[in-house]
Amino acid sequence: MFILVNLKAYPCDPIEVATAARDVAEASGVRIAVSPQAADVARVADTGVETWAQHVDPNGHGSHTGSTLAEAVAEAGATGTLINHSEKRQTLADIDGAVRAAERAGLETCVCANNPAQIGAAAALGPDSVAVEPPALIGGDVSVATADPGIVEDAVAAAAAVDDDVDVYCGAGISSGDDVATAGELGATGILLASGVAKADDPRSALEALVEPL
Ligand SMILES: O=C[C@H](O)COP(=O)(O)O
């Protein structure tokens, strides 16, 4: 199981979370990555933790003020990127372009989507993975795997119907090891979570609890 911790724009210490994630990954053998703000990618990557960008734009170098270049986050130390997160929606054409830009930069890609139908469309664009996240459950206390197990199973089926090689992650409201284990039983091979770690009083303990049943 892959655990991808999105720090969003939460006021946490990205280095504290990154260091804890690195240590918990090493101790447990579970793959854990941290996705900080773009401005923090380099110093998070310097901790040695697997580091992902939260977003990249479809454009390459040029007159694109304010864009996040896939090449730039890769140069800063990111090895993967989220695309089309629920809080950073892109047009279909821009999702496609961002996947291509990330590929050119050597970044692993995870395209987020609201529901199984969108998961099928996202999988057709050929990312490494897709992540289903019902927006209403994001940031809440109830895990998607408990509140809506069918959406995870249907997302897994939707992706497989398009491309068996695309991994399926799920996210929203996940905060415990039981949530992670349940998601795995539903067919997800990864977890996308944020508040359960980024807003925790003790991010290290929160991460240890997440991997405990794995
Ligand atoms: O990127 C993470 C997801 O939006 C889930 O966020 P959450 O764990 O706070 O519900």
The ligand as an SDF file (V2000), in Angstrom:
LIG
                    3D

 10  9  0  0  0  0  0  0  0  0999 V2000
   -5.3280   15.1160   -0.8880 O   0  0  0  0  0  0  0  0  0  0  0  0
   -5.9420   14.6330    0.0320 C   0  0  0  0  0  0  0  0  0  0  0  0
   -7.3710   14.4880    0.0410 C   0  0  0  0  0  0  0  0  0  0  0  0
   -8.0410   15.6020   -0.4670 O   0  0  0  0  0  0  0  0  0  0  0  0
   -7.9690   13.9810    1.3310 C   0  0  0  0  0  0  0  0  0  0  0  0
   -7.9270   14.9700    2.3150 O   0  0  0  0  0  0  0  0  0  0  0  0
   -8.3470   14.5480    3.7970 P   0  0  0  0  0  0  0  0  0  0  0  0
   -7.4610   13.3950    4.1910 O   0  0  0  0  0  0  0  0  0  0  0  0
   -8.0920   15.7540    4.6290 O   0  0  0  0  0  0  0  0  0  0  0  0
   -9.7810   14.1520    3.7650 O   0  0  0  0  0  0  0  0  0  0  0  0
  1  2  2  0
  2  3  1  0
  3  4  1  0
  3  5  1  0
  5  6  1  0
  6  7  1  0
  7  8  2  0
  7  9  1  0
  7 10  1  0
M  END
$$$$
